[in-house]
Amino acid sequence: MLDESLLDAPEALAGADRFGLLRAVAESGARVRTAVRSAAEAGIAELTPDGRPRAVLVAGPGPAAAGVADLLRALSGGSCPVSLLQPTGVAPVPGALRWTLPGWAGPLDLLLLAGPDAADPGLAELVEQAYRRGCAVVAVTPAGGPLADAIIQARGLAVPLATTAYDAEFDLEGAPPAAPGTLWSVLIPLLALADRIGLISAPPDALGSLADRLDQVAERCGPAIPTYTNPGKTLAADLADALPLIWTEGPLAGAVGRHFATELAGLAGRPALAAELPEALLTHRTLLAGALAAGADPDDFFRDRVEQPPALHARIVLLRERAPDALSATRAAQQLADERDTPLSALEPGTGSDLERAAELLAIADFGAVYLALAGTE
């Protein structure tokens, strides 16, 4: 359940924010600028690569690595294969995870490490594998740690991880898997690198515009802005007592949708299903007619409204990266929602580069997940 009155009570929100979630997401723009400086100081701008790698491999614990791989894949437009290396291990804790390079990996390939834990032995072993195979290695990890030392010994490049004073609050028991801004700390130096190797276009001025867009979203979604004009709070209110079906159109929106589903689970403890249009119209059609449909399980007059929460019903969250055109499945999505009497929320960024539009969608999704986490009640 969601305490909607809490959404428009900034002091109460601050009191409920044990782990600094709002500060973490609001400072995403500042974190991006710090990460840009870290990349420059590490020498990424001076790199003179021979050309694009044959393939890019991404590895790391937590949701940031998956987000990096997804966004790089979407932004590169298929110009180079980008793959996420899935870890194995008995538990998702430092020291228990191990990664293995695919058998074909070699000197033509690039390994990118999202290493927020400076002493992860599994990533250090992966660096040794890459060194033996001749893979180029770049990592974003805290400076001066064992992982950074292993990268340097393997003749790779270690970029210091951009952090804030609030990141320490996520070391407490019961904290979410990662701060909302961690993705930006890891992603930005790797975007700068991808620009240098010709994988995408992300020069320093473009990254500066990305940071500005994040600041603009933070102003629109701040805790003092009322729900009716606040896209982050509106999204959270829409998802109260709902199972979000996140439908996306376009590769960037697809990456954001999967990130949003991860954030809803990790921050707000809410299940969500993400699917891309037009396939979502088929794969989720039954959900809109079954027990989770809006018209299913009509309200029981004898239900205890204090002790028993309302039934969970599906709600579509449509993420688009640009306005729909003649080939868009948006009209079919709206038609199906209307036929099944299913509510639909739509998010579409303003104009700008691919980076800016992706940043706006990501930021609103993060704010929505954070508000849902803070205003949620048992």
Salt bridges, closest charged atoms under 4 A:
ASP8 OD1 - LYS233 NZ 3.60
ASP70 OD1 - ARG73 NH1 2.98
ASP70 OD2 - ARG258 NE 2.68
ASP109 OD2 - ARG54 NH2 2.59
GLU125 OE1 - ARG98 NE 3.13
ASP167 OD1 - ARG31 NH2 2.85
GLU169 OE2 - ARG23 NH2 2.89
ASP212 OD1 - ARG33 NH2 2.83
ASP215 OD2 - ARG33 NH2 2.62
ASP238 OD1 - ARG315 NH2 3.72
GLU263 OE2 - HIS259 NE2 3.94
GLU276 OE2 - ARG258 NH1 2.83
ASP299 OD1 - ARG303 NE 3.21
ASP299 OD2 - ARG305 NH2 3.05
GLU321 OE2 - ARG322 NH1 3.12
GLU348 OE1 - ARG320 NH2 2.79
ASP354 OD1 - ARG322 NH2 3.89
ASP354 OD1 - ARG357 NH2 2.24
GLU356 OE1 - ARG213 NH2 3.26
GLU360 OE1 - ARG213 NH1 2.59
GLU360 OE2 - ARG220 NH1 3.42
ASP366 OD1 - HIS259 NE2 2.86
